[in-house]
């Protein structure tokens, strides 16, 4: 395993889109996970932001995030379909092959499993013409889906080749979901893996999980769950997963520190993980945006 397997999320860094992309590149990474806000908040508009990304030479790992999509009805469902179409269009325009979708937290969403399956199957169908894969992630504070085995059940039942899972080590650690549950997941249906640790042993309530997730994540090797994160990556590698790993580290301290400092810590985390996992020869990886 080597550095090419890893990338960074822009949410980990402070500054403009240009500053963030330069920091990711300077830290030695070749890929970046983008947020829709990276485009919509750009001072020169979305089109200019897309051009900045394409000129950066970085491959876009994925695009985030569509929230509270599944389980709605009536005008709420119609509204979210419109939002999803717009998100998919931006995802395609920026050169990303993966759209991240988080499990719903809405009090207006049903937990009826057939409805969740139907909605995600519909989203996957909307993504087909744009050649986008939809990665469904179980938020640890999701209203009806908060662990990845539940998300996998929905993905499997939806039975769409471009619908798969996004796994986030933080949420797996927060819910203490047994990694043995990955035995039931097909490696080729995992479309994205996001990695982070945190500094204390437990996050018991949904409120505590949200607060820790949004403010106190750290890089693997910096928190108290490093061995669990390494074990997760090791298991995924053994399963045959050959997709991307992105560091998604929401951290208030890092948001007010120089991007070079944060990028160096991300690079150190990648080195820490590879030293714990050993090296593997990557059979094939998609080229950078600049190579397209």
C-alpha positions as CSV (number, residue, x, y, z in Angstrom):
1,X,0.0,0.0,0.0
2,X,1.3,3.5,-0.8
3,X,0.4,7.2,-0.7
4,X,-1.5,7.0,-3.9
5,X,-4.3,5.2,-2.1
6,X,-5.0,8.2,0.1
7,X,-6.5,11.7,-0.4
8,X,-7.9,14.5,1.7
9,X,-11.3,16.1,2.1
10,X,-11.3,19.9,1.6
11,X,-13.4,20.3,4.8
12,X,-10.3,19.5,6.7
13,X,-8.6,22.7,5.5
14,X,-9.1,26.4,5.9
15,X,-9.0,29.0,3.2
16,X,-10.1,29.4,-0.4
17,X,-10.6,26.5,-2.8
18,X,-7.3,27.4,-4.5
19,X,-5.5,27.3,-1.2
20,X,-7.0,24.0,-0.2
21,X,-6.1,22.3,-3.5
22,X,-2.6,23.6,-3.4
23,X,-2.2,22.3,0.2
24,X,-3.4,18.9,-0.8
25,X,-1.0,18.8,-3.7
26,X,1.9,20.1,-1.7
27,X,1.3,17.4,1.0
28,X,2.0,14.8,-1.7
29,X,-1.6,13.7,-2.4
30,X,-3.0,13.2,-5.9
31,X,-6.7,13.2,-5.1
32,X,-9.2,15.3,-3.2
33,X,-12.7,14.9,-1.9
34,X,-14.8,18.0,-2.7
35,X,-17.8,19.6,-1.1
36,X,-20.6,21.3,-3.0
37,X,-19.8,24.4,-1.0
38,X,-16.3,24.5,-2.5
39,X,-18.1,25.4,-5.8
40,X,-21.1,27.5,-4.7
41,X,-19.1,29.7,-2.3
42,X,-16.3,30.5,-4.8
43,X,-16.0,34.3,-5.3
44,X,-16.0,33.9,-9.0
45,X,-18.9,31.5,-9.2
46,X,-19.4,27.8,-9.8
47,X,-18.0,27.7,-13.3
48,X,-14.7,29.3,-12.2
49,X,-14.5,26.9,-9.3
50,X,-14.9,23.9,-11.6
51,X,-12.1,25.3,-13.8
52,X,-9.8,25.7,-10.7
53,X,-10.4,22.1,-9.8
54,X,-9.7,20.8,-13.3
55,X,-6.5,22.9,-13.5
56,X,-5.2,21.6,-10.2
57,X,-4.1,18.3,-11.5
58,X,-5.9,16.5,-8.7
59,X,-8.3,13.7,-9.3
60,X,-11.6,14.2,-7.5
61,X,-12.2,11.3,-5.2
62,X,-15.9,12.1,-4.7
63,X,-18.4,14.9,-4.2
64,X,-20.4,15.6,-1.1
65,X,-23.0,15.6,0.2
66,X,-26.6,14.9,-0.5
67,X,-28.5,14.9,2.8
68,X,-31.9,13.8,4.0
69,X,-32.9,12.3,0.6
70,X,-34.6,9.0,1.3
71,X,-37.9,8.3,3.0
72,X,-39.8,11.5,2.1
73,X,-43.1,11.8,0.4
74,X,-45.2,14.3,-1.5
75,X,-43.7,17.8,-2.1
76,X,-40.7,17.0,0.2
77,X,-39.8,14.1,-2.0
78,X,-40.2,16.2,-5.2
79,X,-38.0,18.9,-3.6
80,X,-35.2,16.5,-2.8
81,X,-35.4,15.0,-6.3
82,X,-34.7,18.5,-7.7
83,X,-31.8,19.0,-5.3
84,X,-30.4,15.6,-6.2
85,X,-30.5,16.4,-9.9
86,X,-28.5,19.6,-9.3
87,X,-26.0,17.9,-7.1
88,X,-25.5,15.1,-9.7
89,X,-24.9,17.8,-12.4
90,X,-22.3,19.5,-10.3
91,X,-20.7,16.2,-9.4
92,X,-20.3,15.4,-13.1
93,X,-19.1,18.9,-14.0
94,X,-16.3,18.7,-11.5
95,X,-15.1,15.4,-12.9
96,X,-16.2,13.2,-9.9
97,X,-17.4,9.7,-10.5
98,X,-18.9,9.3,-7.0
99,X,-21.7,11.3,-5.2
100,X,-21.8,10.8,-1.4
101,X,-25.3,10.4,0.1
102,X,-25.7,10.4,3.9
103,X,-28.5,8.5,5.6
104,X,-31.4,10.7,6.5
105,X,-31.8,12.5,9.9
106,X,-35.1,14.1,9.0
107,X,-38.0,13.7,11.4
108,X,-40.2,13.8,8.2
109,X,-38.7,10.6,6.8
110,X,-40.2,7.2,7.1
111,X,-38.1,4.2,8.2
112,X,-40.2,1.9,6.0
113,X,-37.5,-0.2,4.4
114,X,-39.2,-0.6,1.0
115,X,-39.5,3.1,0.6
116,X,-35.8,3.7,1.5
117,X,-34.8,1.1,-1.1
118,X,-37.1,2.6,-3.7
119,X,-35.8,6.1,-3.2
120,X,-32.1,5.1,-3.4
121,X,-32.8,3.0,-6.5
122,X,-34.4,6.0,-8.1
123,X,-31.4,8.2,-7.2
124,X,-29.1,5.6,-8.8
125,X,-31.2,5.7,-11.9
126,X,-30.9,9.5,-12.1
127,X,-27.1,9.1,-11.9
128,X,-26.8,6.6,-14.7
129,X,-26.8,9.0,-17.7
130,X,-24.0,11.0,-15.9
131,X,-22.0,7.9,-15.3
132,X,-21.9,8.6,-11.5
133,X,-21.9,6.1,-8.8
134,X,-23.9,6.8,-5.6
135,X,-22.2,6.0,-2.3
136,X,-24.6,5.6,0.6
137,X,-23.2,6.3,4.0
138,X,-24.8,5.4,7.4
139,X,-24.5,8.4,9.7
140,X,-24.0,7.3,13.3
141,X,-26.9,9.7,14.2
142,X,-29.1,8.7,11.3
143,X,-32.8,8.5,12.2
144,X,-33.5,5.1,10.7
145,X,-30.1,4.0,9.3
146,X,-27.1,4.5,11.5
147,X,-24.8,1.5,11.0
148,X,-23.3,0.3,7.8
149,X,-25.0,-3.2,7.9
150,X,-28.4,-1.4,7.6
151,X,-27.1,0.7,4.7
152,X,-25.7,-2.4,3.0
153,X,-29.1,-4.2,3.3
154,X,-30.8,-1.3,1.5
155,X,-28.1,-1.1,-1.2
156,X,-28.2,-4.8,-1.8
157,X,-32.0,-4.8,-2.0
158,X,-32.0,-1.8,-4.4
159,X,-29.9,-3.9,-6.7
160,X,-28.4,-1.1,-8.9
161,X,-24.8,-1.6,-10.1
162,X,-24.0,2.1,-9.5
163,X,-25.3,2.2,-6.0
164,X,-22.9,1.1,-3.3
165,X,-21.6,2.0,0.2
166,X,-19.5,4.7,1.6
167,X,-17.7,3.6,4.8
168,X,-16.6,6.2,7.4
169,X,-14.3,4.9,10.2
170,X,-15.6,7.6,12.6
171,X,-19.2,6.4,12.3
172,X,-18.1,2.7,12.6
173,X,-16.2,3.6,15.8
174,X,-18.9,5.8,17.2
175,X,-21.5,3.1,17.0
176,X,-19.0,0.3,17.9
177,X,-20.2,-1.7,14.9
178,X,-18.4,-5.0,14.7
179,X,-16.0,-5.0,11.7
180,X,-16.9,-8.7,11.3
181,X,-20.1,-7.4,9.6
182,X,-18.0,-6.5,6.6
183,X,-17.9,-10.3,5.8
184,X,-21.4,-9.8,4.3
185,X,-20.4,-6.9,2.1
186,X,-19.1,-7.2,-1.5
187,X,-15.8,-5.3,-1.9
188,X,-16.8,-4.1,-5.3
189,X,-19.9,-2.4,-3.9
190,X,-17.8,-0.2,-1.5
191,X,-17.3,3.0,-3.5
192,X,-15.5,5.2,-1.0
193,X,-13.8,4.9,2.4
194,X,-13.3,8.0,4.7
195,X,-10.9,7.8,7.6
196,X,-10.7,9.7,10.9
197,X,-10.1,9.0,14.5
198,X,-11.1,10.9,17.7
199,X,-9.5,11.6,21.1
200,X,-11.8,9.8,23.6
201,X,-13.1,6.3,24.0
202,X,-16.8,6.7,23.6
203,X,-19.5,8.9,22.1
204,X,-22.7,7.6,23.6
205,X,-25.5,9.9,22.6
206,X,-26.5,11.1,19.1
207,X,-25.7,14.6,20.3
208,X,-22.3,13.6,21.5
209,X,-21.6,11.8,18.2
210,X,-22.6,14.9,16.2
211,X,-20.5,17.3,18.3
212,X,-17.4,15.0,18.1
213,X,-17.9,14.3,14.4
214,X,-18.2,18.0,13.5
215,X,-15.5,19.5,15.7
216,X,-13.1,16.9,17.2
217,X,-12.0,14.4,14.7
218,X,-8.3,13.8,14.2
219,X,-6.1,11.9,11.7
220,X,-5.5,8.2,12.1
221,X,-2.7,7.7,14.5
222,X,-3.5,10.8,16.5
223,X,-6.4,9.5,18.5
224,X,-7.2,6.6,20.8
225,X,-8.7,4.3,18.1
226,X,-5.7,4.1,15.7
227,X,-5.4,0.4,15.9
228,X,-9.1,0.0,15.1
229,X,-8.7,2.3,12.0
230,X,-5.7,0.3,10.9
231,X,-7.6,-2.9,11.4
232,X,-10.5,-1.6,9.3
233,X,-8.2,-0.7,6.4
234,X,-6.4,-4.1,6.7
235,X,-9.7,-5.9,6.6
236,X,-10.8,-3.9,3.5
237,X,-7.6,-4.7,1.7
238,X,-7.9,-8.4,2.5
239,X,-11.5,-8.3,1.1
240,X,-10.1,-7.0,-2.2
241,X,-11.1,-3.3,-1.8
242,X,-9.0,-1.3,-4.2
243,X,-10.8,2.0,-4.1
244,X,-9.9,5.3,-2.5
245,X,-9.3,6.4,1.1
246,X,-9.9,10.0,2.0
247,X,-9.1,11.7,5.3
248,X,-12.3,13.4,6.5
249,X,-11.2,15.3,9.6
250,X,-13.5,17.9,11.0
251,X,-11.4,19.7,13.6
252,X,-11.8,23.2,14.9
253,X,-8.1,23.5,15.8
254,X,-7.1,22.5,12.3
255,X,-9.6,24.9,10.8
256,X,-7.6,27.8,12.3
257,X,-4.1,26.6,11.6
258,X,-1.9,27.0,8.4
259,X,-2.9,24.5,5.7
260,X,0.7,23.4,5.3
261,X,0.7,22.2,9.0
262,X,-2.5,20.3,8.5
263,X,-1.4,18.8,5.2
264,X,1.8,17.6,6.8
265,X,-0.2,15.8,9.5
266,X,-2.4,14.2,6.9
267,X,0.8,13.0,5.1
268,X,2.1,11.6,8.4
269,X,-1.2,9.8,8.9
270,X,-0.9,8.1,5.5
271,X,2.6,7.1,6.4
272,X,1.5,5.8,9.8
273,X,-1.2,3.7,8.2
274,X,1.0,2.2,5.5
275,X,3.7,1.3,8.1
276,X,1.0,-0.6,10.0
277,X,-0.4,-2.3,7.0
278,X,2.7,-3.1,4.9
279,X,3.0,-2.3,1.2
280,X,0.9,-3.7,-1.6
281,X,1.3,-3.2,-5.3
282,X,-1.7,-1.3,-6.6
283,X,-3.0,-3.3,-9.6
284,X,-4.6,-0.2,-11.2
285,X,-5.8,3.2,-10.3
286,X,-7.7,5.8,-12.3
287,X,-5.6,8.6,-13.6
288,X,-5.5,12.2,-12.4
289,X,-8.0,14.8,-13.7
290,X,-5.1,16.3,-15.6
291,X,-4.6,13.0,-17.5
292,X,-8.1,12.9,-18.9
